[in-house]
Amino acid sequence: MDQMLERLAGQAFYCFLDGYSGYNQIAVDPADQEKTAFTCPYGVFAYRRMPFGLCNAPATFQ
């Protein structure tokens, strides 16, 4: 990250890549969806796409 910031320093233009939404493009295997389940007042839900914050999500996203 430091190297990237050094390369960007002093440049006139920057491009922002949305790494957060990129996780939502990766499907969670149906057999593993129950591992992402959570409960709320409206019921029990499980992710069908990879949510940001899973411990191995960054390695999978790369």
N, CA, C and O atoms as CSV, one atom per row, in Angstrom:
chain,resi,resn,atom,element,x,y,z
A,1,MET,N,N,0.826,-1.185,0.000
A,1,MET,CA,C,0.000,0.000,0.000
A,1,MET,C,C,0.870,1.248,0.000
A,1,MET,O,O,0.579,2.208,-0.714
A,2,ASP,N,N,1.925,1.244,0.788
A,2,ASP,CA,C,2.807,2.411,0.837
A,2,ASP,C,C,3.429,2.691,-0.525
A,2,ASP,O,O,3.545,3.844,-0.940
A,3,GLN,N,N,3.828,1.628,-1.216
A,3,GLN,CA,C,4.417,1.800,-2.549
A,3,GLN,C,C,3.412,2.421,-3.511
A,3,GLN,O,O,3.760,3.288,-4.312
A,4,MET,N,N,2.174,1.975,-3.426
A,4,MET,CA,C,1.135,2.523,-4.302
A,4,MET,C,C,0.908,3.998,-4.004
A,4,MET,O,O,0.770,4.801,-4.926
A,5,LEU,N,N,0.867,4.360,-2.733
A,5,LEU,CA,C,0.666,5.764,-2.372
A,5,LEU,C,C,1.832,6.627,-2.839
A,5,LEU,O,O,1.629,7.767,-3.256
A,6,GLU,N,N,3.042,6.097,-2.773
A,6,GLU,CA,C,4.208,6.841,-3.256
A,6,GLU,C,C,4.111,7.080,-4.758
A,6,GLU,O,O,4.456,8.156,-5.246
A,7,ARG,N,N,3.640,6.071,-5.487
A,7,ARG,CA,C,3.502,6.214,-6.938
A,7,ARG,C,C,2.432,7.235,-7.299
A,7,ARG,O,O,2.539,7.914,-8.320
A,8,LEU,N,N,1.400,7.349,-6.466
A,8,LEU,CA,C,0.303,8.267,-6.757
A,8,LEU,C,C,0.584,9.700,-6.328
A,8,LEU,O,O,-0.057,10.630,-6.818
A,9,ALA,N,N,1.528,9.885,-5.426
A,9,ALA,CA,C,1.816,11.219,-4.897
A,9,ALA,C,C,2.207,12.169,-6.025
A,9,ALA,O,O,3.071,11.857,-6.845
A,10,GLY,N,N,1.566,13.318,-6.055
A,10,GLY,CA,C,1.904,14.345,-7.029
A,10,GLY,C,C,1.258,14.171,-8.392
A,10,GLY,O,O,1.496,14.988,-9.282
A,11,GLN,N,N,0.462,13.155,-8.585
A,11,GLN,CA,C,-0.200,12.943,-9.875
A,11,GLN,C,C,-1.433,13.838,-9.991
A,11,GLN,O,O,-2.037,14.221,-8.989
A,12,ALA,N,N,-1.789,14.159,-11.215
A,12,ALA,CA,C,-2.931,15.040,-11.446
A,12,ALA,C,C,-4.262,14.292,-11.416
A,12,ALA,O,O,-5.287,14.863,-11.041
A,13,PHE,N,N,-4.251,13.025,-11.807
A,13,PHE,CA,C,-5.490,12.262,-11.888
A,13,PHE,C,C,-5.364,10.962,-11.113
A,13,PHE,O,O,-4.287,10.373,-11.028
A,14,TYR,N,N,-6.481,10.527,-10.552
A,14,TYR,CA,C,-6.538,9.271,-9.808
A,14,TYR,C,C,-7.763,8.490,-10.264
A,14,TYR,O,O,-8.760,9.071,-10.691
A,15,CYS,N,N,-7.679,7.210,-10.172
A,15,CYS,CA,C,-8.814,6.345,-10.492
A,15,CYS,C,C,-9.105,5.501,-9.260
A,15,CYS,O,O,-8.203,4.876,-8.701
A,16,PHE,N,N,-10.348,5.483,-8.843
A,16,PHE,CA,C,-10.731,4.699,-7.667
A,16,PHE,C,C,-11.363,3.396,-8.125
A,16,PHE,O,O,-12.354,3.409,-8.855
A,17,LEU,N,N,-10.806,2.281,-7.706
A,17,LEU,CA,C,-11.375,0.978,-8.011
A,17,LEU,C,C,-12.186,0.529,-6.811
A,17,LEU,O,O,-11.691,0.541,-5.684
A,18,ASP,N,N,-13.402,0.142,-7.038
A,18,ASP,CA,C,-14.305,-0.224,-5.956
A,18,ASP,C,C,-14.053,-1.657,-5.505
A,18,ASP,O,O,-14.734,-2.578,-5.954
A,19,GLY,N,N,-13.091,-1.847,-4.631
A,19,GLY,CA,C,-12.773,-3.174,-4.125
A,19,GLY,C,C,-13.841,-3.731,-3.214
A,19,GLY,O,O,-13.973,-4.948,-3.085
A,20,TYR,N,N,-14.598,-2.868,-2.585
A,20,TYR,CA,C,-15.638,-3.339,-1.669
A,20,TYR,C,C,-16.732,-4.083,-2.426
A,20,TYR,O,O,-17.121,-5.180,-2.025
A,21,SER,N,N,-17.230,-3.510,-3.505
A,21,SER,CA,C,-18.308,-4.144,-4.269
A,21,SER,C,C,-17.818,-5.344,-5.060
A,21,SER,O,O,-18.617,-6.187,-5.469
A,22,GLY,N,N,-16.528,-5.428,-5.276
A,22,GLY,CA,C,-15.979,-6.568,-6.006
A,22,GLY,C,C,-16.247,-7.884,-5.311
A,22,GLY,O,O,-16.397,-8.916,-5.965
A,23,TYR,N,N,-16.308,-7.857,-3.998
A,23,TYR,CA,C,-16.599,-9.075,-3.247
A,23,TYR,C,C,-17.974,-9.617,-3.618
A,23,TYR,O,O,-18.179,-10.830,-3.645
A,24,ASN,N,N,-18.902,-8.733,-3.899
A,24,ASN,CA,C,-20.268,-9.149,-4.210
A,24,ASN,C,C,-20.382,-9.872,-5.546
A,24,ASN,O,O,-21.445,-10.410,-5.857
A,25,GLN,N,N,-19.330,-9.901,-6.335
A,25,GLN,CA,C,-19.352,-10.589,-7.617
A,25,GLN,C,C,-18.989,-12.061,-7.481
A,25,GLN,O,O,-19.184,-12.831,-8.422
A,26,ILE,N,N,-18.471,-12.462,-6.339
A,26,ILE,CA,C,-18.034,-13.841,-6.129
A,26,ILE,C,C,-19.141,-14.612,-5.420
A,26,ILE,O,O,-19.567,-14.246,-4.325
A,27,ALA,N,N,-19.599,-15.684,-6.061
A,27,ALA,CA,C,-20.689,-16.484,-5.495
A,27,ALA,C,C,-20.182,-17.358,-4.350
A,27,ALA,O,O,-19.063,-17.870,-4.391
A,28,VAL,N,N,-21.021,-17.521,-3.330
A,28,VAL,CA,C,-20.737,-18.449,-2.234
A,28,VAL,C,C,-21.320,-19.797,-2.639
A,28,VAL,O,O,-22.475,-19.874,-3.057
A,29,ASP,N,N,-20.537,-20.847,-2.520
A,29,ASP,CA,C,-21.006,-22.188,-2.859
A,29,ASP,C,C,-22.262,-22.498,-2.045
A,29,ASP,O,O,-22.289,-22.241,-0.841
A,30,PRO,N,N,-23.305,-23.048,-2.683
A,30,PRO,CA,C,-24.543,-23.342,-1.944
A,30,PRO,C,C,-24.321,-24.199,-0.693
A,30,PRO,O,O,-25.034,-24.038,0.298
A,31,ALA,N,N,-23.351,-25.099,-0.729
A,31,ALA,CA,C,-23.069,-25.935,0.441
A,31,ALA,C,C,-22.481,-25.124,1.593
A,31,ALA,O,O,-22.552,-25.550,2.746
A,32,ASP,N,N,-21.901,-23.957,1.292
A,32,ASP,CA,C,-21.267,-23.132,2.319
A,32,ASP,C,C,-22.117,-21.936,2.748
A,32,ASP,O,O,-21.730,-21.203,3.658
A,33,GLN,N,N,-23.254,-21.732,2.113
A,33,GLN,CA,C,-24.082,-20.571,2.440
A,33,GLN,C,C,-24.570,-20.596,3.883
A,33,GLN,O,O,-24.733,-19.538,4.491
A,34,GLU,N,N,-24.804,-21.769,4.437
A,34,GLU,CA,C,-25.276,-21.835,5.829
A,34,GLU,C,C,-24.241,-21.282,6.800
A,34,GLU,O,O,-24.592,-20.861,7.902
A,35,LYS,N,N,-22.969,-21.278,6.405
A,35,LYS,CA,C,-21.908,-20.741,7.266
A,35,LYS,C,C,-21.982,-19.219,7.369
A,35,LYS,O,O,-21.422,-18.625,8.290
A,36,THR,N,N,-22.670,-18.596,6.427
A,36,THR,CA,C,-22.796,-17.136,6.445
A,36,THR,C,C,-24.147,-16.684,6.993
A,36,THR,O,O,-24.468,-15.497,6.940
A,37,ALA,N,N,-24.935,-17.608,7.515
A,37,ALA,CA,C,-26.295,-17.290,7.977
A,37,ALA,C,C,-26.278,-16.367,9.196
A,37,ALA,O,O,-25.383,-16.429,10.039
A,38,PHE,N,N,-27.281,-15.525,9.256
A,38,PHE,CA,C,-27.465,-14.636,10.400
A,38,PHE,C,C,-28.963,-14.474,10.651
A,38,PHE,O,O,-29.782,-14.697,9.760
A,39,THR,N,N,-29.301,-14.088,11.864
A,39,THR,CA,C,-30.701,-13.929,12.262
A,39,THR,C,C,-31.005,-12.458,12.519
A,39,THR,O,O,-30.169,-11.714,13.032
A,40,CYS,N,N,-32.195,-12.064,12.159
A,40,CYS,CA,C,-32.677,-10.721,12.465
A,40,CYS,C,C,-34.176,-10.829,12.736
A,40,CYS,O,O,-34.741,-11.912,12.587
A,41,PRO,N,N,-34.823,-9.757,13.122
A,41,PRO,CA,C,-36.257,-9.840,13.428
A,41,PRO,C,C,-37.122,-10.329,12.258
A,41,PRO,O,O,-38.252,-10.766,12.473
A,42,TYR,N,N,-36.613,-10.263,11.048
A,42,TYR,CA,C,-37.389,-10.660,9.872
A,42,TYR,C,C,-37.147,-12.105,9.451
A,42,TYR,O,O,-37.784,-12.584,8.513
A,43,GLY,N,N,-36.245,-12.805,10.123
A,43,GLY,CA,C,-35.986,-14.207,9.795
A,43,GLY,C,C,-34.507,-14.535,9.788
A,43,GLY,O,O,-33.677,-13.778,10.290
A,44,VAL,N,N,-34.200,-15.684,9.205
A,44,VAL,CA,C,-32.815,-16.146,9.077
A,44,VAL,C,C,-32.415,-15.988,7.617
A,44,VAL,O,O,-33.144,-16.401,6.715
A,45,PHE,N,N,-31.256,-15.392,7.393
A,45,PHE,CA,C,-30.787,-15.135,6.038
A,45,PHE,C,C,-29.359,-15.635,5.887
A,45,PHE,O,O,-28.608,-15.698,6.861
A,46,ALA,N,N,-28.985,-15.993,4.654
A,46,ALA,CA,C,-27.618,-16.419,4.351
A,46,ALA,C,C,-27.172,-15.712,3.074
A,46,ALA,O,O,-27.978,-15.454,2.180
A,47,TYR,N,N,-25.900,-15.407,3.001
A,47,TYR,CA,C,-25.357,-14.730,1.826
A,47,TYR,C,C,-25.262,-15.691,0.648
A,47,TYR,O,O,-24.881,-16.850,0.810
A,48,ARG,N,N,-25.613,-15.195,-0.543
A,48,ARG,CA,C,-25.414,-15.948,-1.776
A,48,ARG,C,C,-24.162,-15.464,-2.485
A,48,ARG,O,O,-23.595,-16.168,-3.321
A,49,ARG,N,N,-23.737,-14.258,-2.142
A,49,ARG,CA,C,-22.511,-13.660,-2.676
A,49,ARG,C,C,-21.576,-13.379,-1.516
A,49,ARG,O,O,-22.023,-13.180,-0.387
A,50,MET,N,N,-20.286,-13.361,-1.788
A,50,MET,CA,C,-19.309,-13.200,-0.720
A,50,MET,C,C,-19.419,-11.825,-0.069
A,50,MET,O,O,-19.258,-10.804,-0.738
A,51,PRO,N,N,-19.690,-11.798,1.227
A,51,PRO,CA,C,-19.743,-10.512,1.921
A,51,PRO,C,C,-18.339,-10.040,2.291
A,51,PRO,O,O,-17.423,-10.844,2.461
A,52,PHE,N,N,-18.191,-8.746,2.410
A,52,PHE,CA,C,-16.938,-8.170,2.872
A,52,PHE,C,C,-16.786,-8.496,4.352
A,52,PHE,O,O,-17.734,-8.332,5.119
A,53,GLY,N,N,-15.608,-8.956,4.764
A,53,GLY,CA,C,-15.362,-9.197,6.176
A,53,GLY,C,C,-15.138,-10.643,6.557
A,53,GLY,O,O,-14.744,-10.916,7.691
A,54,LEU,N,N,-15.376,-11.590,5.645
A,54,LEU,CA,C,-15.059,-12.982,5.968
A,54,LEU,C,C,-13.544,-13.135,6.059
A,54,LEU,O,O,-12.808,-12.436,5.363
A,55,CYS,N,N,-13.075,-14.041,6.912
A,55,CYS,CA,C,-11.632,-14.119,7.178
A,55,CYS,C,C,-10.815,-14.479,5.934
A,55,CYS,O,O,-9.685,-14.007,5.811
A,56,ASN,N,N,-11.325,-15.282,5.017
A,56,ASN,CA,C,-10.568,-15.661,3.824
A,56,ASN,C,C,-11.025,-14.917,2.574
A,56,ASN,O,O,-10.570,-15.224,1.471
A,57,ALA,N,N,-11.903,-13.960,2.731
A,57,ALA,CA,C,-12.422,-13.225,1.580
A,57,ALA,C,C,-11.327,-12.497,0.789
A,57,ALA,O,O,-11.341,-12.565,-0.440
A,58,PRO,N,N,-10.382,-11.808,1.433
A,58,PRO,CA,C,-9.354,-11.120,0.647
A,58,PRO,C,C,-8.522,-12.070,-0.214
A,58,PRO,O,O,-8.205,-11.743,-1.358
A,59,ALA,N,N,-8.169,-13.225,0.311
A,59,ALA,CA,C,-7.373,-14.184,-0.463
A,59,ALA,C,C,-8.174,-14.713,-1.644
A,59,ALA,O,O,-7.626,-14.906,-2.729
A,60,THR,N,N,-9.457,-14.948,-1.442
A,60,THR,CA,C,-10.311,-15.431,-2.524
A,60,THR,C,C,-10.509,-14.342,-3.566
A,60,THR,O,O,-10.534,-14.626,-4.763
A,61,PHE,N,N,-10.649,-13.114,-3.127
A,61,PHE,CA,C,-10.887,-11.996,-4.040
A,61,PHE,C,C,-9.687,-11.738,-4.936
A,61,PHE,O,O,-9.858,-11.377,-6.100
A,62,GLN,N,N,-8.472,-11.916,-4.417
A,62,GLN,CA,C,-7.264,-11.667,-5.206
A,62,GLN,C,C,-7.208,-12.640,-6.333
A,62,GLN,O,O,-6.269,-12.611,-7.129
